[in-house]
């Protein structure tokens, strides 16, 4: 956890008060965290958890066991996607 001392202008203060009231939060620190939780993904991607990465690797492994490293032709891909030429 990081501790920070911040200076807010009037508008930022009002926005945080609205976020705090809307979500029933105790203080502006929680309001800042909620605001970042809501809008932070637009600027910075979250890091994948270890469990999520392991799940993806398991799915990939099952796929390769079932299908191998078979390549699809452009025509097969078009048919799969419903594109007509």
C-alpha positions in Angstrom: 0.0 0.0 0.0 1.2 3.5 -0.9 0.5 6.5 1.2 0.2 9.8 -0.6 -0.6 13.4 0.3 -2.6 15.0 -2.4 -3.8 18.5 -3.2 -7.2 18.6 -4.9 -8.8 21.5 -6.8 -12.5 22.3 -6.1 -13.7 20.2 -9.1 -11.7 17.1 -8.1 -12.9 17.4 -4.6 -16.5 17.6 -5.7 -16.1 14.5 -8.0 -14.6 12.5 -5.2 -17.4 13.5 -2.8 -19.9 12.3 -5.4 -18.1 9.0 -5.9 -17.8 8.6 -2.1 -21.6 9.2 -1.6 -22.7 7.2 -4.6 -20.8 4.0 -3.5 -21.2 4.6 0.3 -17.5 4.9 0.9 -15.9 6.0 4.2 -13.3 8.5 3.0 -11.8 10.1 -0.1 -9.0 7.5 -0.2 -11.6 4.8 -0.9 -13.2 7.2 -3.4 -9.9 7.6 -5.3 -9.4 3.8 -5.3 -13.0 3.3 -6.6 -12.5 5.9 -9.3 -9.3 4.3 -10.4 -10.9 0.8 -10.4 -13.7 2.1 -12.7 -11.6 4.2 -15.1 -8.1 3.0 -14.8 -8.4 0.2 -17.4 -8.8 2.9 -20.1 -5.2 4.0 -19.4 -3.3 1.1 -17.9 -4.0 -2.6 -18.4 -4.1 -4.8 -15.3 -1.5 -7.5 -14.8 -2.8 -11.0 -15.3 -2.9 -13.1 -12.1 -0.9 -16.3 -11.9 -4.1 -18.3 -11.7 -5.4 -16.7 -14.9 -2.2 -17.4 -16.8 -2.2 -21.0 -15.7 -5.8 -21.4 -16.9 -4.9 -20.0 -20.3 -1.9 -22.3 -20.6 -4.1 -25.3 -19.7 -6.6 -24.3 -22.4 -3.8 -23.9 -24.9 -2.3 -27.3 -24.0 -5.7 -29.0 -24.4 -6.2 -27.3 -27.7 -2.8 -28.5 -29.1 -3.5 -32.0 -27.9 -6.8 -32.0 -29.7 -5.8 -30.2 -32.9 -2.0 -30.3 -33.0 -0.3 -27.5 -34.9 -2.7 -27.7 -37.9 -2.7 -24.5 -40.0 -5.8 -23.2 -41.6 -5.9 -21.9 -45.1 -7.3 -18.5 -45.9 -10.3 -20.1 -47.6 -11.1 -22.2 -44.5 -10.9 -19.2 -42.3 -13.2 -17.2 -44.6 -15.7 -20.1 -44.5 -15.5 -20.3 -40.7 -16.1 -16.5 -40.4 -18.9 -16.6 -43.0 -17.0 -14.5 -45.6 -17.9 -15.2 -49.2 -15.6 -14.5 -52.1 
